[in-house]
Amino acid sequence: MINSMIYRVMVFTAVLALGIVSIQSIDAREVLKFNADWSFARFGAMPDGPQKPEPQGLYEASFDDSNWRKLNLPHDWAIEGPFRADLPNRTGTLPYEGIGWYRKTFTVPASDAGKRFYVDFDGAMSRCRVWLNDQYVGEWPYGYASFRLELTKHLKIGGKNVIAVRLENKPEASRWYPGGGIYRNVR
């Protein structure tokens, strides 16, 4: 009876210790803000009405985005206007249609080797596609929902990385003002 009781206490202690180790490994997760220092350019339907052709290769790390607008997220290209009487009133007569590209260069320290990396978008309107270092990572078609993509296998640990994000708002994409761009935080 006593041996059985000691055995049960030992098993309980081992299970409890494993649970604590598991909880500690979950707590080791690090979440970093990823909102600063993006480059942005807009193509397709422009705010004042004309069309601007979308160049090829905007996802390539070697693409020169030095003349693109520099900004921090969140960013809504549509709210920048201008208001246009020829646009639907239900969307606030704001120019939400078009294609937006966002790019960011960043480094991952060599000390982070062996870790897994994700990017979390709280909101990107809409038809979001993401590349990292010339490699297609994934997409999320819905503009009103957050999503996560894993970056680990495409990262250059200890080196320069370039993430490129393409968004496209099509005509009649919404019954109300949909906004445009990466309009919420990124981590």
PyMOL commands that set and color helices and strands:
alter all, ss='L'
color gray80, all
select helices_A, chain A and resi 2-27+78-80+89-91+110-112+152-154
alter helices_A, ss='H'
color red, helices_A
select strands_A, chain A and resi 38-45+51-52+69-71+98-107+118-121+128-132+135-140+147-150+160-169
alter strands_A, ss='S'
color yellow, strands_A
deselect
rebuild
show_as cartoon
